[in-house]
Amino acid sequence: MSSVPKLVRVLEYVIPVISILIYYVMIAYTLYGTIDVGRVVCLMTSILFCVLGNYFPKVSYESHKNLIRPSPKNEKAFKKMAKTFGYSFIGVGIVFLVITFFV
């Protein structure tokens, strides 16, 4: 297994793709003026939060204990923290998704 945590590898692929999509949306808005950039950015942010929320509970204690300050005391506390972060990120992603379609 590589030394790079899985969550970091996911972010290395997701963030550039989202950046390129938002770049093209801004260019299309400048050229045509018919695209609502705020909705697209909110949609991309909600997708990113849901993807991150899905991966947080799957991270391992050993590969991430040096990345978090202050670090959790044991693996049980880390798993509880990761699960809470996962649910929170998915909840925020769903809220952003609702905001995208109703506002």
N, C-alpha and C positions, 0 to 999 in steps of 0.2 A: 504494500500500500504506500502511496506517495506521502510525502510529508506535508503537502498542502491540503488543508481541510476541504471537505466536499462543499461546504457552504461558500467558501472563498472561490472555488472553481465555478460554482453556479453564478456568483456575482460577476466573475470575469467574463462570462458569456452574456448575461442578461443586460447588464448596464450599457455596454456598447450598442447592443441591438436597440434598446429603448432610446438611446441618444440619437442614433441614426434615424429612427422613425420620427422622433420629435423634430429633428432637423428638416426632414422632408415635409412634414406637416407645416412648419413655419415657412418654408419656401413656397409651398402650394398656397398658403394663405396670402403671401405677398403677391403671387402671380394672379390668383383667381379671386381671393377674398371671400370665398364661400365656406371655408372650413372654420369651425369653432375650435380654436387652439386650446382654450381652457378645458373644454370637454375631453379632448384627446389626451391632454396632459393628465387630467384627473383619472381617465380610464387607464392610462399606462401606469400611473402611480398605484392605483388599486390592484392592478395585476401584479406589480412588483411586490406590494405588501402581502398579497395572498401567496405568492411563490415563496417569499422569505418566511412567512408564517408556517408554511408547509414543511420547510426544511429545518426550522429551529428545533423541534423536538427530536430530530434524527441526528443531531450533532453529538459527537462523543466528548466525554469529559477530558480524556487524555489529550486530544488534539486541540482543545480550546481553553484549557485551564490557564495557559500563559497569556492568552489574548485578553482576558477579562480582568479588570482592576476595579475594586478588590476581588480577588478570585474567591469562588465559593469554597467553603470549608471541606466539603466532601462531595462524592458523586451524587448522592441523593439530593442534596441542596441544588446542585447544578441541574439535574434532571427536572426538578420542580421549577427552577427559574426558566429553563429552556421551554418547558411546556407552557408556562404562563406567558412568556414572550410570544410563542407560537400562536396561542389563542388570541392574544392582544393584537398581533399583526393581522391575523385573518379577520378579526372584528373590525379593525380600522379599514382594511381593504374592502370589506362589504359595505361599510358606511360610505366610503369614497365612491363605490360603484352605484349605490343608491343616489348619492348626490349628483353623480354624472347624469343620470337619466331623469331625475325629477326637478333639477334646478336649472 
